[in-house]
Amino acid sequence: MMIDASKHTIHGANLSIAWAKAFVKCYETSGGIVSPAIVHFPAVLADTNLEVDAIRKIADEKLCDPLKSIKGQSVIEKVAGTIFPQPIWRLSKGDRDQFFQNYLDMLPHIKRCKPNRRGVYFERMVAYPVTGKKTTNQLKHIIETWEAGNHRHSALQAGIFDPRTDHSNSRQQGFPCLQQVAFHPHGTNGKDGMSIVAFYANQTVVEKAYGNYLGLYRLGSFMAKEMGIKLKEVVCVASALKLNNGLDKASCEEEVKMIKAVLKNAGE
């Protein structure tokens, strides 16, 4: 049986609208699962156009109650930070080597947080375990191989999943749902921009997806800047995009109505 790609592809004019459409689609789909799901949205020149305040507010409130994170940080920002630690990048003042080092210096503190005990996505990208205590910085390699003139597309990808530690018989594991990230240039030497493409084995639209999209956008923006090209779009592929873990549809009916109203006002 052939899969109708149009029924599994969700496009939004920006991050918030893409997430909102994905949320509504999961809500309206039998079982609350779209499988597979391809969600994509264009990158914008100014971050102020990336989100819709009304949608972000609904998503934040839905996530933070009862999933309120420590010290008042929204779950969206917490999830986004596992993919790209924006505060550490700002602290590094545009110096990528200092950025990588600052992150590694802070990693022991980051991993003391219980959800991060098995690993963090950005950690796997900049300190992927090789042998013993040896690690490799995949992002640094991608940037440097691009700068050296090797634009082979298969060289521009970072792996997350490590079968040596991530294959287990655990019924619930959590990390890592994100398997791989690819940085795909368009046109000769990326003259037409770059897409960041991520693949998830499993993704929950309420708990994780908004933060995932935000983190991927920030990661793509960083990599595009360091590679000297423009970020064109964010593409997120999930083999299973679920409404939420253990959330029945009736409990989010009001939020669906609110989001549909915002989408209608936006002409979506």
SULKAJO-V285011 format. One record per residue. N is the residue number from 1. RES is the residue in one small letter. PSI is psi in whole degrees, 0 to 359 (none if undefined). OMEGA is omega in whole degrees, 0 to 359 (none if undefined). Layout:
# SULKAJO-V285011
N_RES_PSI_OMEGA + N_RES_PSI_OMEGA
This chain:
# SULKAJO-V285011
1_m_127_180 + 2_m_141_177 + 3_i_130_177 + 4_d_104_185 + 5_a_328_182 + 6_s_332_180 + 7_k_350_184 + 8_h_1_181 + 9_t_128_182 + 10_i_120_180 + 11_h_138_176 + 12_g_150_179 + 13_a_338_173 + 14_n_184_184 + 15_l_311_184 + 16_s_316_182 + 17_i_321_177 + 18_a_314_179 + 19_w_316_182 + 20_a_317_179 + 21_k_321_178 + 22_a_319_179 + 23_f_311_181 + 24_v_319_181 + 25_k_318_177 + 26_c_318_180 + 27_y_320_185 + 28_e_354_181 + 29_t_141_179 + 30_s_128_181 + 31_g_354_180 + 32_g_23_183 + 33_i_129_171 + 34_v_121_186 + 35_s_117_351 + 36_p_172_179 + 37_a_136_176 + 38_i_110_181 + 39_v_129_179 + 40_h_152_178 + 41_f_151_181 + 42_p_150_171 + 43_a_148_183 + 44_v_158_183 + 45_l_329_181 + 46_a_133_181 + 47_d_338_181 + 48_t_340_179 + 49_n_1_185 + 50_l_326_186 + 51_e_159_173 + 52_v_119_186 + 53_d_318_183 + 54_a_321_179 + 55_i_316_179 + 56_r_320_180 + 57_k_316_178 + 58_i_315_181 + 59_a_317_180 + 60_d_315_181 + 61_e_323_179 + 62_k_322_182 + 63_l_320_188 + 64_c_353_178 + 65_d_102_16 + 66_p_22_186 + 67_l_30_182 + 68_k_128_180 + 69_s_171_183 + 70_i_152_176 + 71_k_25_174 + 72_g_2_179 + 73_q_134_180 + 74_s_152_178 + 75_v_325_179 + 76_i_310_181 + 77_e_324_179 + 78_k_315_179 + 79_v_315_180 + 80_a_323_182 + 81_g_338_177 + 82_t_337_179 + 83_i_320_176 + 84_f_116_182 + 85_p_82_185 + 86_q_318_180 + 87_p_324_180 + 88_i_324_177 + 89_w_317_178 + 90_r_320_179 + 91_l_330_184 + 92_s_356_172 + 93_k_42_174 + 94_g_3_179 + 95_d_106_187 + 96_r_323_178 + 97_d_320_177 + 98_q_325_178 + 99_f_310_180 + 100_f_317_181 + 101_q_318_179 + 102_n_320_180 + 103_y_314_180 + 104_l_324_178 + 105_d_325_183 + 106_m_351_186 + 107_l_318_178 + 108_p_321_178 + 109_h_318_180 + 110_i_320_184 + 111_k_353_174 + 112_r_342_176 + 113_c_128_188 + 114_k_316_181 + 115_p_343_182 + 116_n_6_189 + 117_r_332_180 + 118_r_346_180 + 119_g_168_180 + 120_v_143_183 + 121_y_313_181 + 122_f_326_176 + 123_e_316_180 + 124_r_331_180 + 125_m_329_183 + 126_v_351_180 + 127_a_55_181 + 128_y_129_182 + 129_p_133_180 + 130_v_284_175 + 131_t_138_180 + 132_g_235_178 + 133_k_3_182 + 134_k_136_178 + 135_t_168_176 + 136_t_140_179 + 137_n_99_185 + 138_q_321_181 + 139_l_318_178 + 140_k_318_179 + 141_h_317_180 + 142_i_314_180 + 143_i_314_184 + 144_e_324_179 + 145_t_327_175 + 146_w_314_180 + 147_e_330_180 + 148_a_357_176 + 149_g_3_177 + 150_n_103_184 + 151_h_25_176 + 152_r_124_186 + 153_h_324_182 + 154_s_349_177 + 155_a_349_188 + 156_l_53_181 + 157_q_150_179 + 158_a_128_179 + 159_g_146_178 + 160_i_310_185 + 161_f_131_178 + 162_d_103_185 + 163_p_338_181 + 164_r_328_182 + 165_t_338_187 + 166_d_341_172 + 167_h_119_179 + 168_s_173_178 + 169_n_13_180 + 170_s_136_180 + 171_r_322_177 + 172_q_129_185 + 173_q_324_177 + 174_g_293_181 + 175_f_138_355 + 176_p_127_172 + 177_c_324_175 + 178_l_125_185 + 179_q_321_189 + 180_q_149_175 + 181_v_133_178 + 182_a_145_179 + 183_f_102_190 + 184_h_111_179 + 185_p_146_178 + 186_h_136_180 + 187_g_174_180 + 188_t_123_179 + 189_n_29_177 + 190_g_23_183 + 191_k_337_179 + 192_d_16_176 + 193_g_186_184 + 194_m_142_172 + 195_s_141_168 + 196_i_126_184 + 197_v_125_181 + 198_a_145_178 + 199_f_126_177 + 200_y_136_173 + 201_a_325_182 + 202_n_140_182 + 203_q_136_176 + 204_t_128_187 + 205_v_327_181 + 206_v_310_186 + 207_e_324_193 + 208_k_324_195 + 209_a_316_182 + 210_y_312_178 + 211_g_323_177 + 212_n_312_182 + 213_y_320_180 + 214_l_316_178 + 215_g_319_179 + 216_l_321_176 + 217_y_315_181 + 218_r_320_177 + 219_l_314_179 + 220_g_321_179 + 221_s_317_178 + 222_f_311_183 + 223_m_319_179 + 224_a_317_179 + 225_k_314_182 + 226_e_334_179 + 227_m_355_177 + 228_g_27_178 + 229_i_175_183 + 230_k_140_174 + 231_l_126_183 + 232_k_316_184 + 233_e_162_174 + 234_v_129_179 + 235_v_126_181 + 236_c_118_181 + 237_v_126_177 + 238_a_127_177 + 239_s_333_173 + 240_a_115_175 + 241_l_112_186 + 242_k_150_178 + 243_l_308_179 + 244_n_167_176 + 245_n_110_176 + 246_g_14_180 + 247_l_124_177 + 248_d_153_186 + 249_k_326_183 + 250_a_329_185 + 251_s_346_180 + 252_c_19_182 + 253_e_319_182 + 254_e_319_179 + 255_e_324_178 + 256_v_316_179 + 257_k_319_180 + 258_m_316_181 + 259_i_320_178 + 260_k_323_179 + 261_a_319_178 + 262_v_317_179 + 263_l_320_179 + 264_k_317_179 + 265_n_332_179 + 266_a_359_180 + 267_g_23_181 + 268_e_none_none
